Structures are given as C-alpha cells and as structure tokens.
Amino acid sequence: MKIAARMARLGTESAFEVLARANALAARGVDVINLGIGQPDFPTPGNIVEAGRKALADGHHGYTPANGIPALREAVAADILERRGVEVDPERIVVVPGGKVTMFFAMLMFGEPGVEIMYPDPGFPIYRSAIAFSGATPMPIALHEEDGFSFRADEVLARITSRTRLIIVNSPANPTGGVVPKVELDRLVAGLERHPHVAILSDEIYARMVYDGEAHASLMAYEEIRDRLILLDGWSKTYAMTGWRIGYGVWPEGLAETATRLAINDHSCVNAATQYAAIEALTGPQDASARMIAAFDERRRVIVEALGALPGFRCARPKGAFYAFPNIEGTGFDARALQDRLLAEAGVAVIAGTSFGDAGEGYLRFSYAASTEAIAEAARRIGQWLEREAMPSIA
Ligand SMILES: Cc1ncc(COP(=O)(O)O)c(C=O)c1O
C-alpha cells in the first residue's frame, strides 16, 4: 500500500501515550498517581447528564444541522455576550466535536505549502502537528518563563512575513498555565494593523479558569481584528465534558460556511444528545462548574508550593488552566528522562515539556486535575526519588 506523504507529517499528543503506559502499569497492580492527562477529574454536572439523557428519551436521534442546532448556537452567542461583552451572529458559530476540530479546520483552511503559521512553543502539540500536516511551515512563538509564559508581542510582530497567514494564540495556556497580560494583547492587536493579511486563531478553551481575581482577556473584545479572528472554545474543560466531544468556533464572515462544508464532509454533525446537554451546560445552573474551578484554584496553591520545595525544581505560579510547568533544569535530568523514570520508578505520571515543543526542554507538565492528597503524595514520591537518584550537585 502507498499512502499520502502528508501522513508522515502528522504528530501526536504524548499525553495519551503516557496515559496508556500509566494504565498498563496500574493494570499490573502498580500504584500510579496520574498527573499526566489534561482533563478534569470531576464528573459532568448532573443537570447536564440529565439533559443528554432526556434528549435521547425525547427521540433526538437523527442528524442535526451540520453547524449545530439553532438553540445551541443562540445559547453560545448569549454566553459570548455575557462573558466577553461581544454580540455575535449565531450564523457565524459552528459547533463541532471538540475544541480540536476548530483548530484542525483552521489549519485546513489556511495552511498549504509556501505559507507560514505561527504557534506558541511550548504549546498544545496538535498546533504544530496540524500546521505541518497542512503543508504550511510551523513558526514557533517563544513563550518566556520570566513573563509568566506569555509571548512578547514585539517578538511575534517582528517575525511576521509576507508568507504569514495565521497566528495561534492560546491564553490561558496548555501546558504552562500561562496567561497573556492584556497589555501584551493590546500591543499585538495594534501591531497587527500593519499586517492585514494575517488571521488569528484564539484558543480560549480555558477562558473560565483564570485565577488571582483576574478577568479573562479575550481577543474577541478587539473590534479591529474581529473580521479576521477565529475564536475556539468549548465545553470539555469548563463543564468536565471531554468525552462528550463538543466545542465551537466563531468564524469571520464567509468562513463559517466553509467550516460547515468541512463538517458536512467530515462528521455531518455533533451527536444530537450532546448538543442538548451543551445547551443545559450554558443555560442551567453554573454552581457545579464554579465549584470545580474553585477546587483547581486551591490545588494550584498546593502544587506550586509542593513542587517549588523539591530539589532542582523551580515552579512559577500559573495564572490559569489546570497545569503547573516547573523548571527542572536544576535536577540534572532532561525532561524526557525524568518523565520516564518518574513513571517507572516513582509511580508518578507527568509529561515531559518537550512533548509540547523544543522550548519545553527543562520543564515537566503537571496536570493538577487530581485531589490535593494525590498531589501531595506525588510530590513526596518525587522528592524521595530525587534524593536517591539526583546528581550529586543538588544532593
Ligand atoms: C489548548 C487546548 N486547546 C484545545 C483542546 C481540545 O479540547 P477538546 O477536548 O474539546 O477537543 C485542548 C485539550 O487538551 C487544549 O489543551
């Protein structure tokens, strides 16, 4: 068999590989604490599950419009108005099976050989994978630990060329928990006025998980770029719905139709019952989601303190999402070796920073979607392991 050459350019998400290895160890009876996978450890709130169940009982078993049922797109528009203060025509919203799909569609629309797409490094691994798959050249945007893992707008703007088609922004971010300060977004948007050929994909899937009393700064709020902005958001993280597979994109005028055509070619529509559950998520009581996010905030304090106390670790305090991204250079291990050995020898699953790009060397990603007891125990195990194994320089 001969398959298309582009398949060799498709990357992957190592969090799923580490999860498989952690599960295999657990199946052999090894006690593994999993801080690897990026999904809430809470169940979907009961009212949402009930809405999905009711939709099935009520006979919602058929195809829906490919871009999503109108009541759902209206609920999304109302949510965007409430949380981002922007009025959006529901016709520009395309509901898809997960946040990832808007990302992939954007790469299919903008990427082709000869063009450049900029993406955050370290960043969600699917950005680079999907850019390369499209044939476009992936251009990493450096994020800086000393800036709370933000980009510097001046650096981003300086790297734009006539070949740049799209810039991906992700705030709050996976894997760093970093939040781009509003002033940096202001600078980026102001600079983009000089580059009207560049579109922006703003991945705001962690928009509700911003801590320390700060408000989420959305790129949607900038009128100047609204005609070339794609907003990516969804339900997976906010409502603990990763397995339901639903997300949405808000597309610039004209591109929603293209995204809908991609949906028709790819998956027809999102599972109907899931769409009804998603309406309940947005319009029903928000207290379960709020409690979950408050729990993440509490765990964030616990994990930053616990990791910061480990020899050779330095842990910035993340402002968003549910990840900590400590610098581990002081341990003398590279990220991949530490990931593998902590899983095999300490029973703690975490992800090497290099899984998120070359700039992730020297870091590990910890997902704190786990109980405070599990986090404390993981830190204790890592501390013991480091005492035994780490280089003499830090002993
Ligand atoms: C930054 C970022 N964007 C998008 C997604 C995709 O979310 P979904 O599960 O809804 O496809 C994730 C999931 O981990 C993510 O971390």
The ligand as a Tripos MOL2 file, in Angstrom:
@<TRIPOS>MOLECULE
LIG
   16    16     1     0     0
SMALL
NO_CHARGES

@<TRIPOS>ATOM
      1 C1         -5.1810   24.3710   24.4610 C.3       1 LIG1
      2 C2         -6.1740   23.3390   24.0980 C.ar      1 LIG1
      3 N1         -6.9980   23.5580   23.0750 N.ar      1 LIG1
      4 C3         -7.9070   22.6570   22.6950 C.ar      1 LIG1
      5 C4         -8.0340   21.4500   23.3500 C.ar      1 LIG1
      6 C5         -9.0030   20.4430   22.8220 C.3       1 LIG1
      7 O1        -10.1030   20.2460   23.5740 O.3       1 LIG1
      8 P1        -11.2330   19.1920   23.1520 P.3       1 LIG1
      9 O2        -11.0640   18.0120   24.0680 O.co2     1 LIG1
     10 O3        -12.5180   19.9280   23.3650 O.co2     1 LIG1
     11 O4        -11.0190   18.8170   21.7290 O.co2     1 LIG1
     12 C6         -7.2090   21.1720   24.4450 C.ar      1 LIG1
     13 C7         -7.3070   19.8810   25.1300 C.2       1 LIG1
     14 O5         -6.4750   19.4610   25.8830 O.2       1 LIG1
     15 C8         -6.2610   22.1510   24.8290 C.ar      1 LIG1
     16 O6         -5.4400   21.9360   25.8620 O.3       1 LIG1
@<TRIPOS>BOND
     1     1     2 1
     2     2     3 ar
     3     2    15 ar
     4     3     4 ar
     5     4     5 ar
     6     5     6 1
     7     5    12 ar
     8     6     7 1
     9     7     8 1
    10     8     9 2
    11     8    10 1
    12     8    11 1
    13    12    13 1
    14    12    15 ar
    15    13    14 2
    16    15    16 1
@<TRIPOS>SUBSTRUCTURE
     1 LIG1         1 GROUP 0 **** ****
